[in-house]
Structures are given as C-alpha cells and as structure tokens.
Amino acid sequence: MKNVEWTLDGDLLTIRIDLTQKFGPSSSGKTMIIASPRAL
C-alpha cells in the first residue's frame, strides 16, 4: 500500500493517510491521488 498505515487493536481498525503527500493525478486527470491500496 502506498501512503496507508493501518493498525488493528482488538475490534478497532485504524487507518492513517498522510494528506500532505501526493502521487500525481488519477488516470482521468480529475482527481489527485494521495493514497492507494496497491503499489503505483
């Protein structure tokens, strides 16, 4: 995963994404990619 950290504490899943990082525009060019569940 890119720019995604997760922790599991019992029944609580916490997902952290750093909003200051950017990986370029999406394939359509309409949005900016800040995180991805797969390697870019």
N, C-alpha and C positions, 0 to 999 in steps of 0.2 A: 504494500500500500504506500501511496505517496502522500506525505503531509497528514497522515492519520495515525493517531495513537489511541489505543483502547486498553482499558483495564476492566477486569471482572472481579468484583468483590461480593461474593455470595450471590445474591439475586440481582445485583445492581451492575449494569454495564455503563461505563463512562467512555464517551468518545470525545477526543480532543482534536481540533483542527486549528492550525495557525493561520489566521485570516490575513496576515501580512505577506505570506508567500503567494506567488502567482506562477503558473506554469504555462501561460500563454492562452490564446483564445481557443474556444471549442471548435470543432470541425465546421460548424455552421458560421462561426465568427460572431454570433450573437451574445455569447457569454464568455466570461473569463474563468478558466479552470484554476481552482485553489486547492483541490484535493481529488484523489482518485482511489478507488478500491483496488486498482490494478496498476502496474508499472506503466508509465507513459513512454 
